């Protein structure tokens, strides 16, 4: 997880602030990243069918993530090369503890420059959160208050801005995994988050982000 300080912000767009690159066009296609995503998706779908057919414990997504992570590590795709970069983007070590309270500097010029990108990020994040909440509410026959969901997400991001946090939203992959694993309370989200952080700190091997993307896609299928 990266912490972004708003005091370093006189940039042309949100993309340049978050990624550190002046161009918002993105990177060229990485064949290795595409291969690891497709392999993860195929293995996840096959393992899910085996779990449902033979009524096995629902640990298939974790097993697939471990297999793909070890395969990428064995192939050397997660090991920094001579230039210090890896072939795949990886989730590295998470800094221990929480960032301290910080009051960001606010300038009118920055607000004008960041407003279009910030509005796009807010809309996409809100749509994602509402979509996964509506889908799970339909499956569990629970009522969903859209106004309350929007208010909660807005307050969470407002509070996080004083701790240099990235914009937050409901996670499609994590929510689907929690739901399929039998999570029924808010505590399941806390356990999921803490296990993810513990896994990143406790293991020396980095976890490929494209594998996580493949797991998220499989959970939605």
N, C-alpha and C positions, 0 to 999 in steps of 0.2 A: 504494500500500500504506500502511495506517495502522498506526502503532505505538501500542499501548495500554499504559499504565503501570498496574501493579497497585496502585500506591500511591494511586491516585485512586478506590478501589473501593467505598466504602460506599454502594452503590446497591441498589435493590430487586431487580434482576434483571440477567442478562447482557445482555439486549436493551437496557436503558437505558445500560449501560456502553459497548457497542460503537457503538450508533447515536446516543447522546446524547439520545434521546427517552424521556420517562418512560412512554410507552405502548407495549406490545408488539404492538399490533394492526396496525401497518404503515400505509403510506400508501394513499390512494385510488388507483384504477386510472388509469393514465396512458395515454390513447389513443395518443399519439405513441410511447411505449415499446412498446406492443402492436404498432403498425404496423411499427416498425423491426425487431422480432423476427420477425414473420410474413414480412416482405419478405426478411430475411436467410435464413430457413429455406427459403423457396421458391427463391431464387436459388442457395442452396447445393445443394439437391437436384437442380435442373436442371443446374447446372454439373458435378456429380458424374456424372450420366448422360452428359453430353457427353465427359467425360474417359475414362470407361470404354468408350464406344462408339468413339471415335476414337483411343484410347490416347495421350492428350495427357499432358504432364508434370503431376504431381499438385500443382499450385499453385492449384487452384480455390478452396480455402477462403481463401487469402491474397488472391486477386483479389476475391472476394466481400466480404471484410472491408474492403478498400480502397474498393471501390465504395460500399458502404453508409456507410462513414465519411465519404467525400467528399460523398455525398448529404445526410447529416444536417448536415454543416458548411455546405453550400450553402443548406439550408433554414433555417439559423440556430438549429437545435435544440441545438447544442453551444456556442453563444456565450452568455456570461452576459448576462442582461437588466438592466433598471434596478435590480432588487433584488439583483443579484449572483448569481442562481441560473440554471442552465441548464434547458432543457425536458427534457433527458435526463441521467441520471446518466452521468458520463464518468470515465475513468481518467486522472487528471491526471499531473503530473510526479512521478516517483519520486525521493525524496531520495537524493543520492549517498552511497556508502559504507554501512557497516553500523552499527547502534546499538551502543553500548558495553555492557560487562557491567554488569548491574544486579541486585542481590539484592532481590526484592520483599518488601514488608512483608506479614506474614501475621497475621491476626486470626481468632479462632475464630468471631466473629459473621459475618464476611464469608464464611467457608467454609460456614456453615449457609445463608446467603442464596443463595449462588451454586451450591450443590451440585446442585439440580434442573436448572437451565439448563446447567450444565457437563456433567452426565451426558447430557443430551439431545444436546448438540453432539458429545460424544465418540462416542456410539452412532451418530449419523447419519454422522459422518465416517468411522468405522470400517466401517460397512456400505457406504458408497460406495467406499472403497478396496478392500474385499474383492470387491465386485461387479465392478469394472472389472478387477481382477487375475485373477479367475476367468475372466472372458470372454476376456481376451487369452491366458491360459494354455491355454484350450481351443482357441483358434485356432492357437496355435504348438506345441501338444502338449508343453508344459512342465509340470513338477510345481510345485505351489504349497503352501507350508507356511503354513497360516493362523496358527499360533502365532508363527512368525517375523515375519510381517507385522504382527500385533498388537503384538509387542514392539518392532519398529522404529518404528512410529507413536507408541507411548507414549514411547519414549526421545527421539524427535525433538521432540515437544511439550514434554517435560520440559526439554530443553535450550533450546528456544526461549523458555521462560518467563523465563529469565535474561537475555534480550535484548529483552524487551518485544514479542515476536512474537504475531501472531494465531494461534489454533488452526489447525494444518495437517492436511491429509489428502491422499489420492490424488485427482488431478484427473481427472474423467471425460472432459472435453473435451480436455485436453492429452494424456492418455494415448492417447485414440482417434486424435488427429491424429498423434502420434508413431508409433503403430503403422501407420497407413495410409500414412505417409510413408516407411516402411521402417526406422525406428529399431529397433535390436536390442540396444543396450547402455545402461548408465546415463548415459553421456556425452551421449546424445541429449537427455535431460531437461535437462542443464546447458546445452546449446546452445540449446534451446527457451526456457529461462528467460532467458538472457542476451540473446537476440534480442528477446524481448518487452520487456525493460527498456530495451534500446538504442532500440527503436522508440518507446517512450514518451518517452525523453529527447531523441531526435534530431528528432522531428517536433513542430511547433508545434501542430498540430491534435490535439485530444483525441479519444480513441477511445470511441465509445458502448459501454457495458457490455451493453446489450440486444443489440447485434450479436454480441458474443462469446457470449452465451447462445444465440442462434440458430445460430451455428456449432457449438456443443457439441451441440445437439439434432440437427443434420444429421449429425454424425459418428456418432451412435448409431443412425441409421436404416439 
